[in-house]
Amino acid sequence: MSDIGLTHVALPVHSLAASVAFYSKYAGMQAVHSRPGVVWVSDRTRPFAVVLIETANEIKPLLPMAHLGVGVRSREEVDRLCQLAREEQCLAREPVDSGPPVGYWALLRDPDGHTLEVAYGQELGHTVEDAG
């Protein structure tokens, strides 16, 4: 894998353990590097990580217009994740089908209030391939 291009997004968090658990459950990510106060999580599909940086400072979370987006394998997977999020009271927006190229998506809140979009049917990969 090459480290050329966009490699990471860094997020401040209050609890590394809570954030790693959230991104594992809802985004299929796992810790690929850790050191005191920092964990990199990745879905290991490309050279990209979310860098979680623990802080005691005030966190200004990513909110719906600024969000992380994760594609999943099916509409049913979006629905399954939304049911878990409802039970854990972190569902921020119910799933909606916006048609191509946006697809079927919903918004979740991580433990620090950052927004995670889970989606099926977004055509980002095709759009990028067609542009190049």
C-alpha positions as CSV (number, residue, x, y, z in Angstrom):
1,M,0.0,0.0,0.0
2,S,1.1,3.5,-0.8
3,D,1.1,6.5,1.6
4,I,0.4,8.9,-1.2
5,G,-2.8,10.9,-1.1
6,L,-5.2,11.3,1.7
7,T,-4.0,9.0,4.5
8,H,-6.0,10.0,7.7
9,V,-8.5,12.1,9.5
10,A,-7.7,13.0,13.2
11,L,-10.5,13.2,15.7
12,P,-10.2,14.4,19.3
13,V,-11.9,12.0,21.8
14,H,-12.4,11.8,25.5
15,S,-12.1,8.0,25.8
16,L,-10.0,5.9,23.4
17,A,-11.6,2.7,24.6
18,A,-15.2,4.0,23.9
19,S,-14.2,5.4,20.5
20,V,-12.4,2.3,19.4
21,A,-15.4,0.2,20.4
22,F,-17.8,2.5,18.5
23,Y,-15.8,2.6,15.3
24,S,-15.3,-1.2,15.5
25,K,-19.0,-1.8,15.9
26,Y,-20.4,0.7,13.5
27,A,-17.6,1.2,10.9
28,G,-15.8,-2.2,10.9
29,M,-12.6,-0.6,11.9
30,Q,-9.9,-2.1,14.2
31,A,-6.9,-0.6,15.9
32,V,-3.8,-0.8,13.7
33,H,-1.5,1.3,15.8
34,S,-1.5,2.7,19.3
35,R,0.7,4.7,21.6
36,P,-0.1,6.6,24.8
37,G,-3.1,8.9,24.0
38,V,-3.4,7.9,20.4
39,V,-5.0,5.0,18.4
40,W,-5.2,4.6,14.7
41,V,-8.3,2.7,13.5
42,S,-8.7,1.4,9.9
43,D,-11.0,-0.9,8.0
44,R,-7.8,-2.1,6.2
45,T,-9.3,-1.8,2.7
46,R,-6.9,1.0,1.8
47,P,-4.1,3.0,3.3
48,F,-6.4,5.2,5.4
49,A,-7.0,5.6,9.1
50,V,-9.0,7.6,11.6
51,V,-6.5,8.8,14.2
52,L,-8.2,9.1,17.6
53,I,-6.4,11.5,19.9
54,E,-7.4,11.4,23.6
55,T,-7.9,14.8,25.2
56,A,-9.4,16.3,28.3
57,N,-10.1,19.5,26.4
58,E,-13.5,20.6,25.0
59,I,-14.3,18.7,21.8
60,K,-16.1,20.4,19.0
61,P,-17.6,17.4,17.2
62,L,-18.1,16.8,13.5
63,L,-21.8,17.4,12.9
64,P,-24.0,16.4,10.0
65,M,-22.5,18.6,7.3
66,A,-19.0,17.6,8.5
67,H,-19.0,13.8,8.9
68,L,-17.2,10.6,8.3
69,G,-18.9,8.3,5.8
70,V,-18.7,4.5,5.7
71,G,-20.1,2.2,2.9
72,V,-21.6,-1.1,4.0
73,R,-22.6,-4.2,2.0
74,S,-26.4,-3.9,2.0
75,R,-29.5,-1.9,2.9
76,E,-30.1,-4.6,5.6
77,E,-26.7,-3.8,7.1
78,V,-27.7,-0.1,7.3
79,D,-30.9,-1.2,9.0
80,R,-29.0,-3.5,11.4
81,L,-26.6,-0.8,12.4
82,C,-29.4,1.7,12.9
83,Q,-31.2,-0.8,15.2
84,L,-28.1,-1.1,17.3
85,A,-27.7,2.7,17.3
86,R,-31.4,3.1,18.4
87,E,-30.8,0.7,21.3
88,E,-27.6,2.6,22.3
89,Q,-29.3,6.0,21.7
90,C,-26.7,7.2,19.2
91,L,-28.9,7.2,16.1
92,A,-28.9,10.8,14.9
93,R,-31.0,10.4,11.7
94,E,-33.2,7.5,10.5
95,P,-32.2,5.8,7.2
96,V,-33.4,7.5,4.0
97,D,-33.1,6.4,0.4
98,S,-31.9,9.4,-1.6
99,G,-31.5,7.5,-4.8
100,P,-28.3,7.5,-7.0
101,P,-25.6,8.6,-6.4
102,V,-26.3,9.1,-2.7
103,G,-28.0,5.8,-1.9
104,Y,-29.5,4.6,1.4
105,W,-28.0,6.3,4.4
106,A,-28.3,7.2,8.1
107,L,-26.4,9.2,10.6
108,L,-25.0,8.1,13.9
109,R,-23.2,9.9,16.8
110,D,-20.0,8.6,18.2
111,P,-19.3,8.9,22.0
112,D,-18.0,12.5,21.5
113,G,-20.8,13.6,19.2
114,H,-18.9,13.3,15.9
115,T,-21.2,12.2,13.1
116,L,-20.7,8.9,11.2
117,E,-22.8,8.2,8.1
118,V,-23.4,4.6,7.2
119,A,-24.6,4.1,3.6
120,Y,-25.3,1.5,1.0
121,G,-25.5,2.3,-2.7
122,Q,-23.4,5.4,-2.9
123,E,-21.6,5.6,-6.2
124,L,-18.4,7.2,-4.9
125,G,-16.1,4.5,-6.3
126,H,-17.6,4.6,-9.7
127,T,-17.6,8.4,-9.8
128,V,-13.9,8.5,-8.9
129,E,-13.0,5.8,-11.4
130,D,-15.1,7.5,-14.2
131,A,-13.4,10.9,-13.4
132,G,-9.9,9.5,-13.9
